[in-house]
């Protein structure tokens, strides 16, 4: 029962808050939508309608309309009355094709174009589809409202009928506004405009007035008036804001066959007749009344919203009077940041819907002049309601003490704390920076405080000491930062030297301090450990090479005996063919084993660099010619044809002739073993700048389903089935020997095309 009562109180508080919020919105709309917005509340006591901007704007519009009426009277009147059949426009649409339009014609044409004349003599433009059709411009022969036009450009004599129709109707409504509202109808505004014809006769005056027997002295005392003459630059008036624009109207308005002489206007402030001034005066009084009401609504609404909001803050999250436990909704289970993001998304969706749906509904129930204010209020209301729900969700978390524990910031702070705990340098740098900023803020506050009490000499001395101490502290911090940065640079340089291969590089520990000294000591130990590891690796490689050499040497002795004894047995001329076959197989395998042993020793020496090179000048082109001659007959045995493209002039390189011959021999033998039968082997030599490149290409007999880098590894053969002779060391030996002689060895595979390129520097 208590829980139900608390829930009812919550609902009541929400209703009160929403009603109060509605009162605030209504009051804002009332205060915001009236014409005196932004002027404060003083106008409610000190200003009347005839002192307002509303009155003076209407008066200025009416005076300009009176001058337009006088200027346009002859265009639309016949014998003092509006003549719908009077000719107002003549245009030419071609040679000898002139068309005349009366006022009635133009009104009907305006309806075709969507120009409708309203009861207040304004023009309402309707968006009609047929008015969008393209039409040609016509030549203007005559305008009744502008019989003597001044044309400065040829194009001004042409216009479209749609534009001409709007121009005619605009001039007519300006004329009709005065004629029907001030001449034919009753008006609180009285005027008299006197013009003189151009015939210079003093008594040839034309009077334009809406008063049958004007008594201007009497009219002036009934309200506000203004009077101006052609021979004076002074405006006689009792208005709060003199209509100075009358002088410009008198000088600039063209009355065609007449000239301005005198103008007087009077407004009866008792407003005995029902016209625009009576209506605006009543509206002004209504605005004043509604403004007072809006202020009262605003006061009650703010008070109700404030106290209902406070009450909701107190009871939010509690079910009954027992406030020991807070009940969270499913939304409250989200993290605070997630809640804010969720309601931000909801707010964006609501704003979107408000713009596309709410605005249209407001346009149905509010006037067009109030759309701007109502649209703003709707968007602010949506934002407030979404923010209110989000706020109370965060408030319930705060009461349940989960606001911080479930937030992403708390998790981030824990991770940051863990990071700084593990990283001593980061933690110390962060604390140092925070301390530096805090001390600077302290000095800055002390300096600002003392700056305003510098009249006392003691304060001046203290201020100077603080400034000097502040500068000294910042300079010391700057120097310490530079020193640490220089130590970091030395550490980076040491790391770069070790990374480039100088593992024996060490730094002087006396040049470092603090954390950098510990890091420098670790770098020195890294160099020592790398040196030890490298020596162990070199020792291991040397041991492997020695092992291969020794084992190969030990194999040579029994292998030589086997070969010799096989040869001795063959000399006995044994007649048994089966034994002869066994001897041939034994001799073949022994020779292959001998070749493998020799290749293994040479590969080991070449890869370890334990070969003594005898460098001399070699004509690379001549060497290739000799090699071609050596292998030409051998290639023909497998129907392989050499195609050579060699330069005529010699090209000298520096190399070991015996080792270079071994490289070429391995490459030619590789082509002999693995090239496709009945194909060509291409031999090229090209000089590329300071390098000479030897290239050998052939089509492989077996599919090359292996990468070029794998072919240079030991015991790897292009014949995966291993049916051909070879140890798989030829290309590896060739690569190692080439690199020992400062050359470049490259293998390129494109499908079944096998290509090897060997480059050496050219001796100049």
BELCORVEN-V801795 format. One record per backbone hydrogen bond with DSSP energy under -1.0 kcal/mol. NH is the residue of the N-H (numbers start at 1). CO is the residue of the C=O. If there is no record, write none. Layout:
nh->{NH;NH}
co->{CO;CO}
This chain:
nh->{5;6;7;8;9;10;11;12;13;14;15;16;17;18;19;20;21;22;23;24;25;26;27;28;29;30;31;32;33;37;39;44;45;46;47;51;52;56;57;58;59;60;61;62;63;64;65;66;67;68;69;70;71;72;76;77;78;83;86;88;89;90;91;92;93;97;99;101;103;104;106;107;108;109;110;111;112;113;115;116;118;121;124;126;128;132;138;139;140;141;142;144;156;157;158;159;164;165;166;167;168;169;170;171;172;173;174;175;176;177;179;180;181;182;183;184;190;192;193;194;195;196;197;198;204;205;206;208;210;219;220;221;222;224;226;227;228;230;232;236;238;244;246;247;249;250;251;252;253;257;259;261;262;263;264;265;266;267;268;271;279;280;281;282;283;284;285;286;287;288;289;290;291;292;293;294;295;296;297;298;299;300;301;302;303;304;305;306;307;308;309;310;311;312;313;314;315;316;318;327;333;334;339;340;341;342;343;344;345;346;347;348;349;350;351;352;353;354;355;356;357;358;359;361;362;363;366;370;371;374;375;376;377;378;379;380;381;382;383;384;385;386;387;388;389;390;391;392;393;394;395;396;397;398;399;400;402;406;407;411;412;413;414;415;416;417;418;419;420;421;422;423;427;428;429;430;431;432;433;434;435;436;437;438;439;440;441;442;443;444;445;446;447;448;449;450;451;453;460;461;462;463;464;465;466;467;468;469;470;471;472;473;474;475;476;477;478;479;480;481;482;483;484;485;486;487;488;489;490;491;492;493;494;495;496;497;498;499;500;501;502;503;505;511;512;516;518;519;520;521;522;523;524;525;526;527;528;529;530;531;532;533;534;535;536;537;538;539;540;541;542;543;544;545;546;547;548;549;550;551;552;553;554;555;556;557;559;560;561;562;563;564;565;566;567;568;569;570;571;573;580;581;582;583;584;585;586;587;588;589;590;591;592;593;594;595;596;597;598;599;600;601;602;603;604;605;606;607;608;609;610;616;618;620;620;623;624;625;626;627;628;629;630;631;632;635;636;638;639;640;641;643;645;653;655;660;661;662;663;664;665;666;667;668;669;670;671;672;673;674;675;676;681;682;683;684;685;686;688;691;692;693;694;695;696;697;698;700;701;705;711;713;716;716;720;722;733;734;735;736;737;738;739;740;741;742;743;744;746;748;750;753;754;755;756;757;758;759;760;762;763}
co->{1;2;3;4;5;6;7;8;9;10;11;12;13;14;15;16;17;18;19;20;21;22;23;24;25;26;27;28;29;34;36;41;42;42;43;48;49;52;53;54;55;56;57;58;59;60;61;62;63;64;65;66;67;68;72;73;81;76;83;101;101;142;99;139;97;94;91;89;86;84;102;103;104;105;106;107;108;109;110;124;122;118;116;114;126;129;159;92;157;90;90;88;153;154;155;138;160;161;162;163;164;165;166;167;168;169;170;171;172;173;175;176;177;178;178;179;266;264;208;262;206;259;204;257;201;203;195;193;191;215;216;217;219;267;265;236;263;261;229;227;225;242;243;244;245;246;247;248;249;255;196;194;194;228;192;226;190;224;188;268;275;276;277;278;279;280;281;282;283;284;285;286;287;288;289;290;291;292;293;294;295;296;297;298;299;300;301;302;303;304;305;306;307;308;309;310;311;312;315;317;330;331;335;336;337;338;339;340;341;342;343;344;345;346;347;348;349;350;351;352;353;353;354;357;358;359;362;367;368;370;371;372;373;374;375;376;377;378;379;380;381;382;383;384;385;386;387;388;389;390;391;392;393;394;395;396;397;402;404;407;408;409;410;411;412;413;414;415;416;417;418;419;423;424;425;426;427;428;429;430;431;432;433;434;435;436;437;438;439;440;441;442;443;444;445;446;447;450;456;457;458;459;460;461;462;463;464;465;466;467;468;469;470;471;472;473;474;475;476;477;478;479;480;481;482;483;484;485;486;487;488;489;490;491;492;493;494;495;496;498;497;501;502;508;509;513;514;515;516;517;518;519;520;521;522;523;524;525;526;527;528;529;530;531;532;533;534;535;536;537;538;539;540;541;542;543;544;545;546;547;548;549;550;551;552;553;555;556;557;558;559;560;561;562;563;564;565;566;567;570;576;577;578;579;580;581;582;583;584;585;586;587;588;589;590;591;592;593;594;595;596;597;598;599;600;601;602;603;604;605;605;655;653;618;651;619;620;621;622;623;624;625;626;627;628;631;632;635;636;635;679;681;683;618;616;656;657;658;659;660;661;662;663;664;665;666;667;668;669;670;671;699;641;697;643;695;645;693;691;688;760;686;758;684;756;682;754;752;674;703;707;710;713;728;718;719;729;730;731;732;733;734;735;736;737;739;738;759;757;755;753;750;698;748;696;746;694;744;692;690;652}
